[in-house]
């Protein structure tokens, strides 16, 4: 068996070094991970008769530096080097560092640029590993590199890290590798990650300030119910006035007092309802209905469907450009979608092809695709499907942009409406009694005036 020397970091941040025999580098990597060790380097020192040499490499910080410093005739690996104190501290501090969406975007961008420059997968991954500062991501990329060196596809190793690489991202790489168009798939993956990041930032920008306001109002309501209102009632009783608090205020206070006394009942009911919904969603029928709701829900439904359909069509175009039949293009392309409704439509399309009928018909019957979309596909079947699908994607991109603009215009109004209703309720329940006390009108009734 080959002999390896490995360096790894324990969960406590200590660096361990050992010499072991194993069938392959990837097999050793998996064993180390199962034992909660984060591999830093694995060097094969004996395989038959000769020992591998090691060479150091220059660290780079971005793609331009990579392209300047890379030697295209050989791939240098950082092996056998003793880590400096700074590197050890970085490994210890970043042992639990989160891999952000930005880290993945930079990885995908750099990988795309290197593939576009005709680097092979091993060369590209080795180059990117050199400049990766996040030790967790660096460790994962080394695992992927080990898999590629062992003759596996990249996506097979990525599937071991579903908490890092999303289902969509992994399957975009899968489609690219299976269709022979990894460079184009990487371009789509970069676009997908950037769009997801952009949409997330826009939604957070609208939601977070308003959610904070909403929570603040709810807290003020609770404080007012348990502190301010009882104090006002005490003042009314002390002076003997006939004035009473507004009926809505008294009703809300009684509700809150009842909730505090039997809080476990509504909490238990809510917990049971949530558990029942989660259980139902995890059943095949429940998941299908939930995914159908995603496509038909107000505000976001159309956008979610357009994005999924766009991914499917892009994957299909890649496959068609590489000479695949429509049936095979759909079979491979469906991997970029995880929505059960879309997957069922694709399966019906494939079955229709096998039966000799139109594969476009299931999309038309679903009622989710616009008539423009299905008509363009029908025309493509009579002319050039690849060219027409490309034009269709341009049309879908415009539709996605317009839909996104409408959502960004509507969302603030919806959120402001909710906050406004809570604010009005707060004014009526808490502020009106406070204003009564401030005005002092209850004193006239107390003294018979």
C-alpha positions, 0 to 999 in steps of 0.5 A: 500500500502507498505510505502517506504522511499527513498533518491535521488539525484537531477540534481543539486547534492542535496540529497532529502529524502521523505516517500511515498506509492507506489505499488512496489519498481520498480514502485517507481524507475520509478516514481523517474526517470521520475522526474529527480531524481537519486535514492540512496536508497529505503527502505520499512518501512511498509508492513502490520505489521512489519518494516524491519531492516537494516544492513550495509555492508563492501565495497569491491573493486574486485571479490576476496574481494567480495568472502571473505566478502560475507555471503552466508546465507543472503544478506545485503542491505545498508539501512538507513545509513546517507551518509558521506560528501565524499559520498555526494561529490562523488555522486555530482561529478559523477552524470553525470559520463559516464558509460564506456565500462570498467565499463560494462566489470567489471560488466559482469566479476564479475556477471559471476564469482558469477553465476559460484559460484552458486549465485542466481541473487539477491545475485549476483547483491546485491554483485556487487552493493556493490563494484560499484564505478560509481554511475550512474551504481550503480543506474541502477543495483539497478533498475535491482535488484528491477525488479528481486526482483519483479519477472521480468527477468534482460533483461526487466529492461536493455531494459530501458537503451539502451544508457548503455547496447547495443542491443547485450549485452541485448539480450545475457542476454535474451538468457541466461535467456530464455534458462536457461544458464545465466552463459554461456551467461555471459561468451559470453557477457564478451568475446563480450565486451572485443573483442569489446573494443580490436578491438576499441582500435586497430582501434583507434591506427591506425586511430587517428594519421593519421586523425590528420596528415590529418587534419593538412595537410588540415589546412595547405592547407587552410592557404597556399591558403589564406595567402602564395599564395596571398603573393607570387603573391604579390611579383611577381607583385611587381618585375614585373616578367613574372614567374607564379605560377603552374597551379594546384596552381592557380586552387586550389586558384580559387576553394577556393576563389569561395568556400568562396564566395558561401560556402552556396551552397556546404554546402547545397548540402552536407547537403541535400545529408546527410539528404537524405541518413539518411532518406533512411537508416531509411526506411525498404528497406534502412536499409536492403540495408545498412545492406547488404552493411555492410556485403559486404563492403571492408576490414570490411565486412567479419569480421562483418558477421563472428562476427554476425554469430558467435553470432547466432551460440553460442546462438543457441548452448546454446539453443540446449544444453538445449533441445530446438528444432532447430526452437526454438533455432533459434527463441531465438538465433536471438535476439543476432543479429540486422542486418536485413540481418541476421535476414531475413536469420534466418526467412527464415530458420525458415519458411523452418523448418515449411515447412519441408525443410532445414534450412541451405539452406538460409545461403547457398543461401545468398552467405555470408557463406563459403561452409565450414560453410554450409557443417559442418552444414549439416554434423551436421544435420546427426550426432550431430548438437550441437557438430558440431556447437561447432566445427564450432565455433572454426573454425569461431574463427580462421577465425575471428582472421585471418581476423582481422590480415589481416585488421590490416595489410591492414588498415595502408597502406590504411590510409597512402595512403590517407595521402600520396596523400594529402601530395603530393598535399600540396607539389605541391600546396603550397611548390613548389611556396614557393621554387620558391620564395626561389630560386629567379629564378623569379628575372632573368625574372623581370630584363630581364636576 
